[in-house]
């Protein structure tokens, strides 16, 4: 999906923290929330397109989606990861 060389230079556009590849389980949970129309991006818009993967910021608070193999490194399209935890606690994902 993303080469190690590219991953080494990618960083959060907001904080400049390093990014790492998200685990498949987290992506599946987020895609479940998307299917249920319960996942929103940074600006509060419902996310409608499921992710192929994601890049997680070093502080584990934000995910940047990967769609059609392309990392979307736009701050407004980022996902606050507490949504995944809230959905998991409710048993929704």
Secondary structure, DSSP 8 states (H G I E B T S, - for coil): ---HHHHHH-B-TTT--BEEE--HHHHHHHHHHHHTT--B-TTS-B--S--SEEEEETTSSEEEEEETTEE---GGG-EETHHHHHHHHHT--
